[in-house]
Amino acid sequence: MFTFTDQNDFLDRRCVWVNGPVIVGAGPSGLAVGACLKEQGIPFVVLERADCIASLWQKRTYDRLKLHLPKQFCQLPNFPFPEHFPEYPSKKQFIDYLESYARHFDINPQFNECVQTAKYDEACQLWRIKTVSTCGSVQSEVEYICQWLVVATGENAERVVPDIEGLQEFGGEVIHACEYKSGEKYSGKKVLVVGCGNSGMEVSLDLCNHNAKPSMVVRSSVHVLPREICGKSTFELAMIMMRWLPLWLVDKLMLVLAWFILGNTESYGLKRPSVGPLELKNTRGKTPVLDIGALAKIRSRDINVVPGIKRFSKGLVELLDGEKLEIDSVVLATGYCSNVPYWLQETDFFSKNGLPKTPFPNGWKGNAGLYAVGFTRRGLSGASLDATRIAQDISKVWKEDLTHKKQKVPTHRRCISTF
């Protein structure tokens, strides 16, 4: 790695040549790519805007969070979970696993480096990634030059905050689910949870367990499935059936089993989509809710299911059916989105929503050395698969270059000699 520096009292500008890929994002996906590249003997640089790995897990998740799928479906390449971990590891256990993973493969991200722009330079046939970092009172700008760019910022980089009429007039606390930690401080309070996905369900359950009075807004249809069927993970059971049966039939069977175990969820205000849960996940990326106790609280009316919101006013929310509720706080469990369109200057591979245009399983590779990992809508198992493919693809070119003894460094130096 070559560094060119121009420094003054206030601003440190550097241009860095990376002899390998630049990976943007030090979450599970970025770590998986780094580990696979290590196995191939390829150097790389990981850029992370936060001050730690897996910042989403460490800083933007609630305390009671556990993996929704069994650990064997969530482990990263070449490093299994410890045997003593439970089948569904806790938040702390998963973070410990990721930190052990980074140490094992000697992955050391460049923390506090926020990517501003990334653009492919056609003249040099290289990627230029500009970052800004702040250390104390000193701000640094760095431009990384590399042959390969791996986008590992994932589907959940930024919170989604809907524009709801009157929300600013409400007057009470309004937070996104990424700021929610525990229901302890909400004991005895009336809390409106906006959203009925896995986060909305779990936040509502946690509020119940801390003697709060949650109302959960269900704006659209949702599939609720038991986390386990006859002691076996619902996800694992679905994967086994899909080896032998078409997806539509697996969906039918899953819904029949869910009906026997959970009953008719529509009677509690949870209308099911017309499309099956697996097809909906594959086509629209909408994950079914795996129930871990919230449905029992909905049956007992400890969680109040309400329709969509019309508007907020001082201390009140008016629903689409005309009902008005007095509430103390609002938790927006309204999900996350990709931030790729804000910094990646590229329009062929990524769509406007920040996801690859090419669907799974071919959405991991673009043109000109561009790769994506963590955008499969198939969780950590999908990210691990793509990480392996990316490392193998880069390794192929890397080894061909070594075989033919192509010395590219002098050319790169000429490209960046003006900095």
C-alpha positions, 0 to 999 in steps of 0.5 A: 500500500503506497501513501502520498501525503499533503499535510497542513495544520487543519486538513490532512489529505492523502492518496492511498494505492491499495494493492488489492480490493477496498471493502466498504463496510465492516459488518458481517458481510465485509468481514466475511469477504475479508476472511475469504480474501485472507484465505486466498492470500490477497491483501485488502483494506476495509473502510468502516464509518463507525468506530467498531465492527458490526455497528448495526448490531453493537449500537442500533439493536435492542437488548433482547435481540437474538438471532432469528435463525439457528446458528448453523445458518448464520455462521460466516465462512471457515469459522463455526460458532462455538459449540457451547453457544445456544441454537439461537445466540443472543446479541452479545454472543453474536457480537463476541463471535464477530469480534473473534472472527475478525481477530482469527483472520486478522481483519483490522478495518480503518474505523471512522472513515466515512465514504463520500464518493466512489467512482470508477475512473475510465482513464486509469481503469481504477476505482477512486474512493474518497473518505472523510474521517475525524480524529479529535479536532483533526479532519482527514480526507483520503482517496483510496485507489484500487482495482476492485471495490466490494460494497458491503454496506448491506440492505440495512445501512440507514433507518427509514423514517416515514413522513406522517402527518402531525408527527412533529406536533405530537410532543412526546418521545419519538424514536426509531427502533434502532434507538430502542434498547429496553422497555424498562423505562416505559413501564406503565406508559402507552407506547405506539409501535409503528410497524409489524415486522420482526422488530415491531413484534419484538419491541411490542413483546419487550414493552409488554414484558416491562409492563408497558401498554403497547399498541402495534400499527399494522398497516399492511398484510404480514406472514407470521410463522412459528419459529419452530415446528415440532422442535425443528426450525421453521426455516430449516424445515422449509429448506429441507422441503425445497430440496424435493418440492416446488416453492409454491407447494412448500409455501402451502405446506408452511401455511397449513402448519402455521395455521395448526400451530398459531391458529387464524392470525387474521382474527387478531388483525394480522391479515396474511398476504396473498403471496406465500411467505417464501415467494414474498421473501424471494420476490420482494425481500419481505421477511416473514415474522417468526413468532417468539411470544408476541402472538400470545400477547396479541391474543390476550390483548396485552398488545393492541393491534391497530390499523394505519395512522391518519395523523398525530396531534398533541399526545394523540394519534388518530387511526384510519378507522377514526379511533383516537388513542392517547399515547406517551411515546412512539417507536418507529419500527419502520425498517432500514434501507441501503445507502449505496445511492448516496455515495456510489457513482454508478448506475448500471449495477445498482438500482435507485433503491440501492440494491443490485438490479440482477436478482439472486444468485447473480447479484454479487458481481458487476463490471469493472471490478465492482462487487456486492455482498449482503444484498441477497435478502437471504440473511447471513447465509446469502452473504457468506455464499457471495463472499466466497464467490467474490474472493474466488473471482478476485483470486483468479485475476490476482493469480493470473496477474502473478503468473504473467508477471504484470507489474501494474504499480508503475502505471498506477503511480503515473495515474495518481502522480498529480495528487 
